[in-house]
Amino acid sequence: MKAKTILITSFLLCAAISWAQEMEKSWMLGPFLRPEGAKPIIQKNLESTFKDPITGKTVFWESMATFNPAALVKDGQIHVLYRAEEKLGEKEIGGHTSRIGLATSNDGITYITGKRPVFYPDEDPQKSNEFPGGTEDPRIVETEEGLYVLTYTQWNRKVPRLAVATSHNLVEWKKHGPVFKAHKNEKYLDQETKSGAIVTQLKNGKPIAAKINGKYWMYYGVPHIWLAYSQDLINWTPVETYEGNLAPVLSPRPGYFDSWLVEAGPPPLLTKDGIVVLYNAGNSQNIGVAELGNRVYTGGQALFDAKEPWKLLDRTTSPFIQPELPFEKSGQYADGTTFLEGLVLFKGYWYLYYGTADSMVGVTLAKE
């Protein structure tokens, strides 16, 4: 199949980029800097088509937007799984149909996108959860055994549900359904859940799903970030209070850049200092940072205890990334977003992938 190639112009990784920027906290990942002449690495395509298995119609599956990417390294390549929206008239945000496409890069500069989506609503047991809104906002981790675990949002235009799927090749997937379906007689099945980021740690130069106290852990949710644990990465148990209510582990703060909401970003990283959580932050201009603007999405970092993942140790007071470039502040979401979802280590650099204004995919880099 013919693929499209997108090039970042003047992509300078070493000498021309200054990495002397000081970080706000010593435990943070970064500093992350945009490439020289940064441009979107993935954009909508008005020509790519796909025969939808539910309607039987040929659709332009990425004609509206391509954004909110997950990422990992496989076989020496970066693989970016991105949300692609099919344009359905002039509907508002949330009114189109989303599927997940796959782009690959050998060098972190040039990205080749496939002609078909690799993950989408189908005639399967998850159809009622995923159609007609689609499959949205992926995050992905790899296990020590080489299994790929995808968390994503099922959107049937009624209730968004955080769900999980697994694959051995990133193309053929097994859907396991909502992550909390087995918990307390489906207590949370019809409550809004999304944005699941599973904790990882570096092994042989790759972030791998990490066990802490014999369990996998996942930060998830919006407008607060909550926490869940699992033995198998499929069935998850949310961390609750003694009274049986969800216990937020990170919340919005009046007076700061994250005054409106916080939302889990890419898979967190277990480091010598603790668990570093990169999160998306929404600003409420009237009670937050006035100069940022209203409802602008920026990025923050938080540090949690390595043995007690619910215990917040520290967090940033300012965003480490925010919309600055024209393509980050124009599109479906005109207020601007740098919405973080993918993080990989590739050839000595951290690549942080983000969605821009609900419309395109961007990337920023940091030395390991």
Residue pairs with C-beta under 8 A, 6 or more apart in sequence:
1 114
1 115
1 116
2 115
3 112
3 113
3 114
3 115
4 45
4 48
4 112
4 113
5 110
5 111
5 112
6 40
6 41
6 42
6 43
6 110
6 111
6 113
7 109
7 110
8 35
8 37
8 38
8 39
8 41
8 109
8 110
8 363
9 37
9 39
10 35
10 36
10 37
11 35
11 36
11 37
11 108
11 109
12 35
12 36
13 35
13 108
13 349
13 365
16 36
17 33
17 35
17 36
17 365
18 33
19 31
19 33
19 366
19 367
21 30
21 31
21 33
22 31
23 30
23 31
23 320
24 316
24 317
24 318
24 320
25 301
25 303
25 314
25 316
26 273
27 271
27 273
27 274
27 276
27 303
27 314
28 276
28 301
28 316
28 320
29 269
29 276
29 278
29 301
29 350
29 366
30 320
30 350
30 366
31 320
31 366
32 320
32 321
32 350
32 352
32 364
32 365
32 366
33 364
33 365
33 366
34 325
34 362
34 364
34 365
35 363
35 364
35 365
38 325
38 362
38 363
38 364
39 327
40 327
40 356
40 360
40 361
40 362
41 80
41 103
41 111
41 361
41 362
41 363
42 66
42 69
42 80
42 82
42 103
42 111
42 113
42 360
42 361
43 66
43 359
43 360
43 361
44 62
44 63
44 64
44 65
44 66
44 84
44 85
44 359
44 360
45 62
45 63
45 66
45 113
46 60
46 63
47 60
48 60
48 61
48 62
48 63
48 113
48 115
48 116
49 58
49 59
49 60
49 61
49 115
50 58
50 59
50 61
50 99
50 115
50 116
50 117
50 120
51 57
51 58
51 59
52 58
52 59
52 61
52 120
53 120
53 122
53 123
54 121
54 122
54 123
54 127
54 131
59 86
59 97
60 86
60 87
61 84
61 86
61 97
61 99
61 101
61 116
61 117
61 120
62 84
62 85
62 86
62 99
62 101
62 117
63 85
63 86
63 87
64 85
64 86
64 87
64 88
64 96
64 332
65 83
65 84
65 85
65 96
65 331
65 332
65 358
65 359
65 360
66 82
66 83
66 84
66 85
66 101
66 359
66 360
66 361
67 82
67 83
67 85
67 339
67 355
67 356
67 357
67 358
67 359
67 360
67 361
68 82
68 83
68 136
68 137
68 138
68 339
68 341
68 355
68 358
68 361
69 80
69 81
69 82
69 83
69 138
69 341
69 342
69 353
69 354
69 355
69 361
70 80
70 81
70 82
70 138
70 139
70 140
70 150
70 266
70 341
70 342
70 353
71 78
71 79
71 80
71 81
71 140
71 266
71 341
71 342
71 343
71 344
71 351
71 353
72 78
72 79
72 140
72 141
72 142
72 148
72 207
72 342
72 344
73 79
73 206
73 344
73 345
73 346
74 142
74 170
76 106
77 104
77 105
77 106
78 104
78 105
78 108
78 344
78 346
78 351
79 102
79 103
79 104
79 170
80 102
80 103
80 104
80 105
80 111
80 342
80 353
80 361
81 100
81 101
81 102
81 118
81 119
81 138
81 140
81 150
81 170
81 342
82 100
82 101
82 102
82 103
82 138
82 361
83 98
83 99
83 100
83 135
83 136
83 137
83 138
83 355
84 98
84 99
84 100
84 101
84 117
85 96
85 97
85 98
85 134
86 96
86 97
86 98
86 99
87 96
88 95
88 96
88 97
93 332
93 333
93 358
94 133
94 155
94 157
95 157
96 134
97 121
97 132
97 133
97 134
98 133
98 134
98 135
98 136
98 155
99 117
99 119
99 120
99 121
99 134
99 135
100 117
100 118
100 119
100 120
100 135
100 138
100 152
101 113
101 114
101 116
101 117
101 118
102 113
102 114
102 117
102 118
102 170
102 171
103 111
103 112
103 113
103 114
104 111
104 112
105 111
105 112
108 346
108 347
108 349
108 351
108 363
108 365
118 170
118 171
118 173
119 135
119 138
119 150
119 152
119 165
119 173
120 134
120 135
121 127
121 130
121 131
121 132
121 134
121 135
124 175
125 175
125 177
126 154
126 163
126 175
126 177
128 156
129 154
129 156
129 161
129 163
129 177
129 178
130 154
130 155
130 156
131 156
132 156
132 157
133 155
133 156
133 157
134 155
135 152
135 153
135 154
135 155
136 152
136 153
136 154
136 155
136 160
136 194
137 152
137 153
137 194
137 195
137 341
138 150
138 151
138 152
138 341
139 150
139 151
139 152
139 195
139 196
139 197
139 198
139 264
139 266
139 267
139 341
139 342
140 148
140 149
140 150
140 151
140 267
140 342
141 148
141 149
141 198
141 200
141 207
141 208
141 209
141 267
142 148
142 149
142 206
142 207
142 208
142 209
143 149
143 208
143 209
143 233
144 203
144 208
144 209
146 168
147 166
147 167
147 168
148 166
148 167
148 168
148 170
149 164
149 165
149 166
149 198
149 209
149 233
150 164
150 165
150 166
150 167
150 173
151 162
151 163
151 164
151 179
151 196
151 197
151 198
151 218
151 220
152 162
152 163
152 164
152 165
152 196
153 160
153 161
153 162
153 163
153 194
153 195
154 160
154 161
154 162
154 163
154 178
159 190
159 191
159 192
160 192
160 193
160 194
161 178
161 189
161 192
161 193
161 194
162 178
162 179
162 180
162 193
162 194
162 195
162 196
162 220
163 175
163 176
163 177
163 178
163 179
164 176
164 177
164 179
164 196
164 233
164 234
164 236
165 173
165 174
165 175
165 176
166 173
166 174
166 176
166 233
166 234
167 173
167 174
176 234
178 189
178 193
179 193
179 196
179 218
179 228
179 230
179 234
179 235
179 236
180 186
180 187
180 188
180 189
180 193
180 228
180 236
180 237
180 238
181 189
181 235
182 235
183 235
183 236
183 237
183 238
188 238
193 220
193 221
194 220
194 221
194 222
194 263
195 220
195 221
195 222
195 263
195 264
195 280
196 218
196 219
196 220
196 228
196 264
197 218
197 219
197 220
197 264
197 265
197 266
197 267
197 268
197 277
198 209
198 216
198 217
198 218
198 233
198 267
198 268
199 209
199 210
199 212
199 216
199 217
199 218
199 219
199 267
199 268
199 269
199 270
199 275
199 309
200 207
200 208
200 209
200 210
200 267
200 268
200 269
200 270
201 207
201 208
201 210
201 269
201 270
201 271
202 208
202 269
202 345
205 345
206 345
207 267
207 269
207 343
207 344
207 345
209 216
209 233
210 216
210 217
210 270
212 270
212 306
212 307
212 309
213 307
214 231
215 229
215 230
215 231
216 229
216 230
216 231
216 233
217 227
217 228
217 229
217 230
217 275
217 309
218 227
218 228
218 229
218 230
218 236
219 225
219 226
219 227
219 249
219 250
219 264
219 268
219 277
219 279
219 309
220 226
220 227
220 228
220 264
221 248
221 263
221 264
222 261
222 262
222 263
222 264
223 252
223 260
223 261
223 262
223 263
223 282
224 248
224 249
224 250
224 251
224 252
224 261
224 262
225 248
225 249
225 250
225 251
225 262
225 263
225 264
225 277
225 279
226 238
226 239
226 246
226 247
226 248
226 249
227 238
227 239
227 247
227 249
227 309
227 310
228 236
228 237
228 238
228 239
229 236
229 237
229 239
230 236
230 237
238 246
239 246
239 247
239 249
239 310
240 246
240 247
241 247
247 310
249 304
249 309
249 310
249 312
250 262
250 277
250 279
250 302
250 312
250 315
251 262
252 258
252 259
252 260
252 261
252 262
252 282
252 284
253 259
254 284
254 287
254 288
255 287
255 288
256 288
256 289
256 317
257 281
257 283
257 288
257 289
257 292
257 298
257 300
257 318
257 319
257 322
258 279
258 281
258 282
258 283
258 288
258 298
258 300
259 282
259 283
259 284
259 287
259 288
259 289
260 281
260 282
260 283
260 284
260 288
260 295
261 281
261 282
262 279
262 280
262 281
262 282
262 300
263 279
263 280
263 281
263 282
264 277
264 279
264 280
265 277
265 278
265 279
265 280
265 299
265 340
265 341
266 278
266 340
266 341
266 342
266 343
266 352
266 353
267 343
268 275
268 276
268 277
268 278
268 304
269 275
269 276
269 343
270 276
270 306
273 303
274 303
274 304
274 305
274 306
274 313
275 303
275 304
275 305
275 306
275 309
276 301
276 302
276 303
277 301
277 302
277 303
277 304
278 299
278 300
278 301
278 340
278 343
278 352
279 299
279 300
279 301
279 302
279 340
280 297
280 298
280 299
280 300
280 337
280 339
280 340
281 297
281 298
281 299
281 300
281 319
282 295
282 296
282 297
283 289
283 292
283 293
283 294
283 295
283 296
283 297
283 298
284 294
284 295
285 292
285 293
285 294
285 295
286 294
292 298
292 319
292 322
293 335
293 336
294 335
295 335
296 322
296 323
296 335
296 336
296 337
297 323
297 333
297 335
297 336
297 337
297 338
297 339
298 319
298 321
298 322
298 323
298 338
299 319
299 320
299 321
299 322
299 338
299 340
299 354
300 315
300 316
300 319
300 320
301 315
301 316
301 320
302 312
302 314
302 315
302 316
303 312
303 313
303 314
303 315
304 310
304 311
304 312
304 313
305 311
305 313
321 338
321 340
321 352
321 354
321 364
322 336
322 338
323 329
323 336
323 337
323 338
323 356
323 357
325 362
327 356
327 357
327 359
327 360
327 362
328 336
328 337
328 338
328 356
328 357
328 362
329 335
329 336
329 357
330 357
330 359
331 356
331 357
331 358
331 359
331 360
332 357
332 358
332 359
333 357
333 358
333 359
334 357
335 357
336 357
337 354
337 355
337 356
337 357
337 358
338 354
338 355
338 356
338 362
339 354
339 355
339 356
339 358
340 352
340 353
340 354
341 353
341 354
341 355
342 351
342 352
342 353
342 354
343 350
343 351
343 352
343 353
344 350
344 351
344 353
345 351
345 368
348 367
348 368
349 365
349 366
349 367
349 368
350 365
350 366
350 367
350 368
351 363
351 364
351 365
352 363
352 364
352 365
352 366
353 361
353 362
353 363
354 361
354 362
354 363
354 364
355 361
355 362
356 362
